[in-house]
Amino acid sequence: MEPNLDLASFIDHTLLKPEATKSDIERLCQEAKQYQFFAVCVNPTYVSLVRKILDGTRIKICTVAGFPLGANLTETKIREAALGISHGAQEIDMVMNISALKSSNEDLVEEDIRSVRQTCGKGIILKVILETAVLTQEEKVRACQIAKRVGADFVKTSTGFGSGGATVADVLLMRKAVGKEMGVKASGGIRDYQMAIKLIEAGATRIGTSSGVKIMKEWLSH
């Protein structure tokens, strides 16, 4: 990996914990400004606040839909995405309907993602969270293929609330499944710069983490 890699430009600085306070979100945004992270990812209720704080910066605003279980009705995910965008979100991380995939109801999985894709339109980045820890290898590949087929911009490993997070093996598998054109976001349990670099080397084009500051301090001092 290049020693002059701009690691900060890969990072979605993330705080999705339910107990996160307004001051926690404000600190998240200030950290994003300090390190020039690519994006800040927050729950929908804080998108408007983040937009005010990050106004005039190049840092993107990301929020979630169908989070964290993916079991919401498609109409709910559509509304969540639309409201997030109306409040200032430029990227939507939606959780796939995991149950539908595991039930071999690919039509529902596809319609779910396609509907949110249409809501996002051309200017908004859509990432589809697979929750890889609960999927078989074959299910991971199928999920990637569906997300690619309906025009998602990224596939993403995990919510960070499941039984496991990002692994090098999963990123390699997902990158192979989607090819070079799509983004792959690794998230969940990424707490040091060595892991972040391994995931980027495996094919991740974005790193979702709540440990961005720690990772950058390690990276800049290594």
Number of C-alpha atoms within 10 A of each C-alpha: 8 6 9 7 11 12 23 21 16 19 30 27 27 24 20 19 12 7 8 12 12 12 9 12 23 16 12 22 25 14 16 25 18 10 17 19 24 21 25 29 30 23 19 21 12 17 24 16 15 24 18 10 15 18 10 8 11 12 20 20 26 28 26 26 28 21 20 19 18 22 16 17 11 22 12 14 25 24 14 22 27 17 16 26 22 12 18 19 26 19 24 26 22 30 27 32 27 22 14 17 20 15 8 12 13 16 11 16 21 21 14 25 28 20 15 25 25 15 18 21 10 9 8 17 17 29 27 29 31 25 28 25 17 15 15 11 13 9 17 21 18 16 28 27 17 19 27 22 13 16 14 22 19 24 30 31 28 27 28 20 15 14 12 17 19 26 22 18 11 22 26 17 17 30 23 14 17 21 14 10 10 20 22 29 28 32 28 22 19 22 15 18 20 13 16 27 18 15 26 22 14 20 23 26 19 24 28 28 24 24 17 27 20 12 21 18 13 13 19 11 6 8
